[in-house]
Amino acid sequence: ANVAHERSCRHRIPAPSSIRIATTGVSRNMKIKSVRAVEIDVRPPMKTTPRVPQLPGDGFVSPMRRYPELTRDDWSATWKRTACVVTAEDGTWGFGMTLHSGPTVSIINDHLSQVVEGGNVMATERLWDLMQRASAPYSSAGLASFAISAVDQALWDLKGKILGLPVYELLGGPQKEKVFVYASNTDISYGTEHSIDWFLELGFKAVKLFQRAGPEDGLDGIKKTEELVAATREQVGDEVEIALDAWMSFNTDYAVRIAEALRPYRIKWLEDYLIPEDMDSYFRVRERIPFQTLATGEHWYSIHPFALAATHGLVDIFQPDLSWVGGITAAVKICHLAEAHGITVIPHASSSYPWGQHLAMAMPAVMWAEKSEGVAPPGVPLEEMVLLPGTAVIKDGYVTPSDAPGLGLEINLEWLEERTT
């Protein structure tokens, strides 16, 4: 009798007082009043002085390595970030963010806004499809995809706020208790050894290194890469995973030679090893190094490159960036595509922002999340590296997203106006 009673209670509909969202006062047909984008300048509130000095240098390898006379400052785009605010007719608003403010602010304000305004707040699939198709004449990939991402994030934040639920609940609910996070050494200016020590001290159980050399560096570059990975393997031991990021800088030959040279060090994956549009080379690399786990996708836009790669087994790990690929909606589609083909998803920079945290919490295909953007200078607490207030902080190599409505951001319009340039 007691067992029967327990089973009955387990499946009983909760009492109305325990239901998190009110069934009255929420309009399922609420319209979008406005979509607006602005250029913003946001920086982490870092107060602690790093315990080691910064070193001069031009950063990790890039596709521009073949032109050594140009520094990163010479060729990098100088646009700031774009913030997007989508406001419903009741005044509730959602927030999204992307890069490349110069063109993306214009794409949102001058085009995507007219497509989205007046639409149903709840119709995120429809609105995403409208933006994709409307931007097709000038390519929905690339800069348009960045702009779509910011609008889509804001729509999901708005939808969650109106329903009184965190975004991960809207995506299917929590699939895991917490999300495993690895640390990317994107900022090499403090010395890789010092940064890796700090990552281990913070509790990370996986780290990622960045290439310093490309095909132009020949045998010397391969030797230096092996020395970097070998030293890090000795530093972290056998219980910590190591990945290697080439940031679009290899060709087929160099990818093969690097993978063969690093085989004794058991790297978790080789990442972002080709120019993203060079799909033919992805076929050749997969054929040449079948033993190596391959990861890419942060510079693939919308769902179609991922569909091609999944169909032909070109990579083992998809790494879409939710601020670049087309937002949360695109990332969910990529996760489902990956799961159907036995592929893991580890979104780029996914634990640095709430949209990535919420996706990782809900999607079975997402096994890990990435802490990017330098993680933290040696000695600087992770709390001081949070760019958007309300973003959950990583603890001991794991993160659990906020359960506040929407994305859980603790910002208001005054905060945004203070950072508008």
Summary of the structure (lengths in Angstrom):
residues: 421
radius of gyration: 22.1
end to end distance: 67.4
largest distance: 80.9
contacts: 1463
relative contact order: 0.15
helix: 41%
strand: 14%
